[in-house]
Amino acid sequence: MGRLVYAAITSLDLYTNDADGRFDWARPDEELHAFVNDMERPIGTYLYGRRMYETMAVWETMDTAEPLLVDYAGIWRAADKIVYSRTLEAVSTPGTTLEREFDPDAVRALKERGDVSVGGAGLGGEAIRFGLVDEIHLFLHPIVVGGGTRALPDDVRVGLELIAERRFASGVVHVGYRVA
């Protein structure tokens, strides 16, 4: 059985972007990017909402010589993607399916086939509410933005067990939890 992993790059006050929708403070340095690449390597399927998919789709056509970016682009391209959106008319990347409704039973079936990642605070929150998430990984950046999109939903209570922690030279701290 695979895992459903929710990972979020956040400010210290747990926002994935600020009140203006910006997340320029979240750009990873080489050390962090290498760590994220290794963490993402086993993922066979990415689950996205429309906004996260539109943000991530650049990896399909990313043209760069930077080894860490080339590595991540290959990881991203190799995985299947499912986009949940009622407004998106079509997807623009290979290996991507568009679904109109989030179906918890379909996600459970995906986990039977291997590791799955859910991206974006809205969809991640929905997966947490349905009890589908097995691990939560947060990358806490040394900045307080004071508002924006919360990384975790307000209306759930979930017990967690710490399984990983790491401090990066940039001041970013990774904490990984298994859902208890």
Sequence and secondary structure as in RCSB ss.txt:
>XXXX:A:sequence
MGRLVYAAITSLDLYTNDADGRFDWARPDEELHAFVNDMERPIGTYLYGRRMYETMAVWETMDTAEPLLVDYAGI
WRAADKIVYSRTLEAVSTPGTTLEREFDPDAVRALKERGDVSVGGAGLGGEAIRFGLVDEIHLFLHPIVVGGGTR
ALPDDVRVGLELIAERRFASGVVHVGYRVA
>XXXX:A:secstr
   EEEEEEEETTSEEE TTS  GGG   HHHHHHHHHHHTT  EEEEEHHHHHHHTHHHH     HHHHHHHHH
HHHSEEEEE SS     STTEEEESS  HHHHHHHHHHS EEEESHHHHHHHHHTT   EEEEEEES    SSEE
SS SS    EEEEEEEE TTS EEEEEEE 
